[in-house]
Amino acid sequence: MQFRLQQEQTNKLVMTPELRQAIMLLQYSSVDLMAYLREQANENPLIDLSEIEMSIERISKPEEYSFGKSANPVDLLDFVASPADNLFEHLVAQLGWVRGLSRSQRRVARFLIGNLDEKGYLELDVLTAAGILDVSVDEVENMITLVQRFEPAGIAARSLEECLLLQLRHIGKNDPCLTAVVHHHLSDLACNRIQKISNSLGIGIQEVQQIADRIRKLNPCPGAAFAANEHHYILADISVEHINNKYLVLVNEITAPKVEINPFYQRMLKEMPMGENKQFFHEKMNTALWLMNSLEQRRLTLKKVAQAIVDRQNDFFELGIHFLKPTTQKEIAEITGLHESTVSRAVNNKYIQTPRGLFELKHFFTSALASEDGDAVSSMSAKAHIKQIIDNEDKRSPMSDQEITELLKKEGLELSRRTVAKYREELKYQTSRRRKRF
């Protein structure tokens, strides 16, 4: 076995920290990017973040945008309304308006309010509540009745049936047939078995249909409006403007602060003698410059990818959802000359503001379906066709999935019945039997 030295020249991708940073910035959403830049500014004294000035006049007149530095920048979230009170606070406030209650009664009522679930229902058993509070069952029942008179109507019910009856009582509807449907035929109503209800109550089908419409207007979850859900606010990364019969893409710079080098530290670095301190600031300077370069690269990549998408979907912007073309990330990668993984990162968690509304960039990547003339049709366009058919159908004789399939075929769109059923369910439409009106 012989040992020898040999030189070779090979290409090898080295994932440096700077390259990882550039990849990370590309896939960040606007909100994540703002948080990251502020974190970098806190760690690096050479980084200054110049916020975009935002004024009421600018919001009311978007065509007169003027960018500049501001000593007191306005946060975009300042214009978002604060969340409403939660259900507990809302009901306790109403309890405070009730006069003549003893301390024990208020304690029981407050305990019951605190045990309502997020839908506004009381799942706690009366005997259990009485035992915990060491009061009589009658006192608990009386306080349940009291709380059930509060807004929103239907609150503190112990079943769906009781919830609906409380709402009917609140609006003054004491029709015995209406009450009977709620008491005995909710499952039939859910399955749209109108004929069965008609036969059971001995009333006409039209009257049952009117009762069903009235019940469906009630709220089965009166407490849901107060649920403490986390709010997500969307800031468009890209906007599309229609100028001179062309759709032009603009990267939205107001969604992120502008990164600049602090002039004081920049001067100090030039005048500082060689040593550990200068080495420290020199490294921070390189980090800041690389961050600025990465942000510019991110901006150019986003613009290139978004422009390619907009150019391909020109018919969608002109004519609507029925003309959305099936598109893949691979196709956009070939158009832009970027790698497919780069396109994937560029569209991830990014939103685009267009003349037709706000869309996630991923919205424009849809699968292709065959049409009769050989042209490909997007799955989004197919769903739009199905939605249009169901919205315009005769509600007294709604179309089955098979009938929708045959109608689509006449329009030149080849879909299987199973695919139509799948798209219908995704659009939140019920079966033809449950959509039928009498």
C-alpha positions in Angstrom: 0.0 0.0 0.0 1.5 3.3 -1.1 0.9 6.8 0.5 1.1 9.9 -1.6 -0.1 13.5 -1.7 -2.6 14.5 -4.4 -4.3 17.8 -5.1 -8.0 17.9 -6.2 -10.3 20.8 -7.2 -13.9 20.2 -6.2 -17.1 22.3 -5.8 -18.6 22.1 -2.4 -21.3 24.2 -0.8 -20.4 25.4 2.7 -23.3 26.5 4.9 -21.8 29.5 6.5 -23.6 31.5 9.3 -24.1 34.3 6.8 -25.7 32.0 4.2 -28.0 30.5 6.9 -29.0 34.0 7.9 -29.9 34.9 4.2 -32.0 31.7 3.9 -33.7 32.4 7.2 -34.6 36.0 6.3 -36.1 34.9 3.0 -38.6 32.6 4.6 -39.5 35.1 7.4 -43.0 36.7 7.3 -43.1 40.5 7.7 -44.0 40.2 11.4 -41.2 37.7 12.1 -38.8 39.9 10.2 -39.6 42.9 12.3 -39.1 41.0 15.5 -35.7 39.6 14.2 -34.4 43.0 13.1 -35.2 44.5 16.5 -33.5 41.6 18.2 -30.4 42.2 16.0 -30.5 46.0 16.8 -30.5 45.2 20.5 -27.4 43.0 20.2 -25.5 45.1 17.7 -24.8 48.8 18.6 -23.8 49.6 15.0 -27.4 48.8 13.7 -29.9 51.6 13.6 -33.5 50.8 12.6 -35.2 53.7 10.8 -39.0 53.2 11.2 -41.2 54.3 8.3 -43.3 57.4 9.2 -47.0 56.6 9.2 -49.7 59.3 9.4 -53.5 59.5 9.3 -53.3 61.5 6.1 -51.1 58.8 4.5 -53.6 56.1 5.5 -56.6 58.0 4.1 -54.7 58.9 0.9 -52.5 55.9 -0.1 -51.6 57.4 -3.4 -49.7 60.2 -1.6 -47.2 58.0 0.3 -44.1 59.8 1.5 -41.4 57.9 3.4 -39.1 59.4 5.9 -37.6 59.0 9.3 -39.7 59.7 12.4 -38.7 60.3 15.9 -42.0 58.9 17.1 -42.9 56.2 14.5 -46.5 55.0 14.6 -47.0 51.2 15.0 -49.4 49.8 12.4 -51.1 47.8 15.2 -52.1 51.1 16.9 -54.9 51.2 14.4 -56.3 47.8 15.4 -59.2 47.8 17.9 -58.5 46.3 21.3 -60.3 43.0 22.0 -63.7 43.1 23.7 -64.2 41.9 27.3 -64.3 38.2 27.9 -67.5 36.4 28.7 -66.8 36.2 32.5 -66.3 40.0 32.7 -69.3 40.7 30.5 -71.6 38.6 32.7 -70.2 39.8 36.1 -70.8 43.4 35.0 -74.4 42.6 34.4 -74.6 40.8 37.8 -73.4 44.1 39.4 -76.5 45.9 38.0 -78.9 43.5 39.8 -80.2 45.0 43.0 -81.6 43.1 46.1 -79.2 40.1 46.0 -77.7 38.8 49.2 -73.9 38.2 49.5 -74.6 34.5 49.3 -76.6 34.8 46.1 -74.0 37.0 44.4 -71.4 34.4 45.4 -73.4 31.6 43.8 -74.1 33.6 40.6 -70.4 34.5 40.3 -69.4 30.8 40.8 -71.9 29.7 38.0 -70.6 32.4 35.6 -67.0 31.2 36.3 -68.0 27.7 35.3 -69.4 28.4 31.9 -67.5 26.8 29.0 -66.3 28.8 26.0 -69.6 28.2 24.2 -71.5 29.7 27.1 -73.0 26.4 28.4 -73.2 25.4 32.1 -71.9 21.8 32.3 -71.7 21.7 36.1 -74.4 19.6 37.8 -76.7 21.5 40.1 -76.2 19.1 43.0 -72.4 19.3 42.6 -72.5 23.1 42.7 -74.8 23.1 45.7 -72.4 20.8 47.5 -69.3 22.9 46.7 -70.9 26.1 47.8 -72.8 24.6 50.8 -76.1 26.1 49.7 -79.5 24.6 48.8 -80.3 23.3 45.3 -83.1 25.8 45.1 -80.7 28.7 45.5 -78.5 27.4 42.8 -81.5 26.9 40.5 -82.7 30.5 41.2 -79.2 31.9 40.3 -79.1 29.8 37.1 -82.4 31.3 36.1 -81.1 34.8 36.9 -77.9 34.4 34.8 -79.9 33.0 32.0 -81.7 36.3 31.7 -78.4 38.1 31.0 -77.0 38.9 27.5 -76.2 37.2 25.2 -79.5 35.3 25.1 -79.2 31.6 25.6 -76.3 31.9 28.1 -75.9 29.4 30.9 -78.0 26.7 29.2 -77.3 23.1 30.1 -78.2 21.7 26.6 -78.7 22.9 23.0 -82.4 22.5 23.5 -82.5 24.8 26.5 -80.2 27.3 24.8 -82.6 27.6 21.8 -85.7 27.8 24.0 -84.0 30.6 26.1 -83.4 32.6 22.9 -87.0 32.1 21.7 -88.3 33.2 25.0 -86.0 36.3 24.8 -87.4 37.4 21.4 -91.0 36.6 22.5 -91.7 33.6 20.3 -94.1 31.3 22.1 -95.4 29.3 19.1 -96.2 25.8 20.4 -95.2 24.2 17.1 -91.9 26.1 17.2 -91.3 24.9 20.8 -92.3 21.3 19.8 -89.7 21.2 17.0 -87.0 22.3 19.5 -88.1 19.8 22.1 -88.5 16.7 20.0 -87.2 17.2 16.4 -83.7 18.8 16.5 -82.0 15.7 15.0 -84.7 15.6 12.3 -84.1 19.3 11.6 -80.3 18.8 11.4 -80.9 16.1 8.7 -83.6 18.3 6.9 -86.3 15.7 7.5 -89.0 18.3 6.9 -91.7 15.7 5.8 -91.2 13.7 9.0 -91.6 16.7 11.2 -94.7 17.7 9.2 -96.3 14.3 9.7 -95.5 14.3 13.4 -96.9 17.7 14.2 -99.8 17.6 11.7 -98.8 20.9 10.0 -98.0 21.8 6.5 -94.5 21.4 4.9 -94.3 25.2 4.2 -94.9 26.0 7.9 -92.3 23.5 9.0 -89.8 25.2 6.6 -90.6 28.6 8.1 -90.0 27.1 11.6 -86.7 25.6 10.5 -85.5 28.9 9.0 -86.4 30.7 12.3 -84.5 28.1 14.4 -81.5 28.2 12.2 -81.2 31.9 12.8 -80.6 31.3 16.5 -77.1 31.0 18.0 -76.2 27.5 19.2 -73.0 28.9 20.9 -73.9 32.3 22.5 -70.6 32.5 24.4 -68.4 31.9 21.3 -68.2 35.5 20.4 -66.3 36.2 23.6 -63.9 33.3 23.3 -60.3 34.5 24.0 -58.8 33.5 20.6 -55.3 34.7 19.6 -55.6 37.3 16.9 -53.2 37.2 13.9 -52.8 40.4 11.9 -51.7 40.2 8.3 -49.3 42.7 6.8 -48.9 42.4 3.0 -45.3 41.7 2.0 -46.0 42.6 -1.6 -48.5 44.8 -3.4 -49.7 44.8 -7.0 -50.5 48.0 -8.9 -52.3 48.2 -12.3 -50.3 50.9 -14.2 -50.5 51.5 -18.0 -52.4 48.2 -18.5 -49.6 46.2 -16.7 -49.6 44.7 -13.3 -46.4 45.8 -11.5 -45.1 44.3 -8.2 -43.9 46.4 -5.4 -42.2 45.0 -2.3 -43.9 46.6 0.7 -41.2 48.4 2.6 -43.4 49.8 5.4 -43.7 46.3 6.9 -40.1 46.3 8.1 -37.7 49.0 9.5 -34.8 50.1 7.4 -31.4 48.9 8.6 -28.7 51.6 8.7 -25.2 51.9 10.2 -25.0 54.1 13.3 -22.9 57.2 12.2 -21.5 57.7 15.7 -20.0 54.2 16.0 -18.9 54.3 12.3 -16.8 57.4 13.0 -15.5 56.0 16.2 -14.4 52.8 14.4 -12.3 54.8 11.9 -10.6 56.8 14.7 -10.1 53.9 17.1 -6.5 52.4 17.5 -5.9 48.8 16.8 -6.9 46.5 19.7 -9.6 44.2 21.0 -12.2 46.9 21.0 -11.6 47.7 17.4 -11.8 44.1 16.5 -15.1 43.8 18.3 -16.6 46.8 16.5 -15.2 45.6 13.2 -17.0 42.2 13.6 -20.2 44.1 14.4 -19.8 46.2 11.3 -19.4 43.2 9.1 -22.5 41.6 10.7 -24.5 44.8 10.0 -23.3 45.0 6.4 -24.1 41.4 5.8 -27.6 41.9 7.3 -28.2 44.8 4.9 -27.0 42.8 2.0 -29.2 39.9 3.0 -32.3 42.1 3.3 -31.6 43.6 -0.2 -31.3 40.1 -1.6 -34.5 39.1 0.1 -36.3 42.1 -1.5 -35.0 41.3 -5.0 -35.9 37.6 -4.7 -39.5 38.4 -3.4 -40.0 40.8 -6.2 -38.7 38.4 -8.9 -40.9 35.5 -7.7 -44.0 37.7 -7.2 -43.6 39.3 -10.6 -43.4 35.9 -12.2 -46.5 34.7 -10.4 -48.4 37.9 -11.4 -47.4 37.7 -15.0 -48.5 34.1 -15.2 -51.9 34.9 -13.5 -52.7 38.0 -15.6 -56.0 36.5 -16.6 -57.0 36.0 -13.0 -56.4 39.6 -12.2 -58.3 40.7 -15.3 -61.2 38.2 -15.3 -61.5 36.5 -11.9 -61.1 33.2 -10.2 -62.4 31.1 -13.1 -59.2 32.0 -15.0 -56.7 31.1 -12.3 -54.1 29.0 -14.1 -52.6 25.8 -12.5 -49.1 26.7 -11.4 -46.3 24.8 -9.6 -43.3 26.1 -7.8 -41.1 24.3 -10.3 -42.6 26.3 -13.1 -41.9 29.6 -11.3 -38.3 28.4 -10.5 -37.7 27.8 -14.2 -39.1 31.3 -15.1 -37.0 33.1 -12.5 -33.9 31.0 -12.8 -34.0 30.3 -9.1 -33.9 27.0 -7.3 -37.3 25.4 -6.4 -36.4 25.5 -2.7 -35.7 29.2 -3.0 -39.1 29.8 -4.5 -40.7 27.7 -1.7 -39.0 29.8 0.9 -39.9 33.0 -0.9 -43.7 32.2 -0.9 -43.8 30.8 2.6 -46.0 32.9 4.9 -46.0 35.8 2.4 -49.1 37.8 1.5 -49.8 39.9 -1.6 -52.2 42.8 -1.8 -53.9 42.9 -5.2 -56.7 44.8 -6.9 -58.8 41.6 -6.3 -58.0 41.4 -2.6 -55.4 40.1 -0.2 -54.0 36.6 -0.9 -51.4 34.3 0.4 -48.8 33.7 -2.3 -49.4 30.0 -2.0 -53.0 30.7 -3.2 -51.6 30.9 -6.7 -50.1 27.4 -6.7 -52.9 25.0 -7.6 -53.0 21.6 -9.1 -54.1 21.0 -12.8 -57.3 19.4 -13.9 -58.0 18.2 -17.4 -60.6 20.1 -19.5 -62.4 18.9 -22.6 -60.4 21.2 -25.0 -57.1 19.9 -23.6 -56.3 23.0 -21.5 -55.5 22.7 -17.9 -57.8 24.1 -15.3 -56.8 24.9 -11.7 -58.5 23.2 -8.7 -59.4 26.6 -7.4 -61.2 27.4 -10.6 -63.1 24.0 -10.4 -64.2 24.9 -6.8 -65.4 28.3 -8.0 -67.5 26.5 -10.7 -69.0 24.2 -8.1 -69.8 27.0 -5.8 -71.5 29.0 -8.5 -73.6 26.0 -9.5 -74.8 25.3 -6.0 -75.5 29.0 -5.2 -77.6 29.3 -8.4 -79.4 25.9 -8.1 -83.2 25.5 -7.5 -83.3 25.0 -3.7 -86.5 23.0 -4.0 -84.6 20.5 -6.1 -80.9 20.8 -5.4 -78.4 19.0 -7.6 -76.7 15.8 -6.6 -72.9 15.4 -6.9 -73.5 13.3 -10.0 -75.7 16.0 -11.6 -73.0 18.6 -10.8 -70.4 16.3 -12.4 -72.4 16.0 -15.6 -73.0 19.7 -15.7 -69.3 20.4 -15.3 -68.6 18.0 -18.1 -71.0 19.9 -20.4 -69.0 23.0 -19.6 -65.8 21.2 -20.6 -64.5 20.3 -17.2 -63.7 16.6 -16.5 -64.1 15.7 -12.8 -65.1 12.5 -11.1 -68.1 12.4 -8.8 -65.8 11.7 -5.8 -63.7 14.8 -6.6 -66.9 16.9 -6.9 -68.0 15.6 -3.5 -64.6 16.3 -2.0 -64.6 19.9 -3.3 -68.2 20.4 -2.2 -67.3 19.4 1.4 -64.2 21.7 1.4 -66.6 24.5 0.4 -68.7 23.7 3.4 -71.8 22.7 1.4 -74.1 19.9 2.6 -75.5 17.0 0.5 -78.4 17.7 -1.9 -80.9 16.1 0.6 -79.8 18.5 3.3 -79.8 21.5 1.0 -83.4 21.0 -0.1 -86.0 23.6 0.8 -89.7 23.0 0.8 
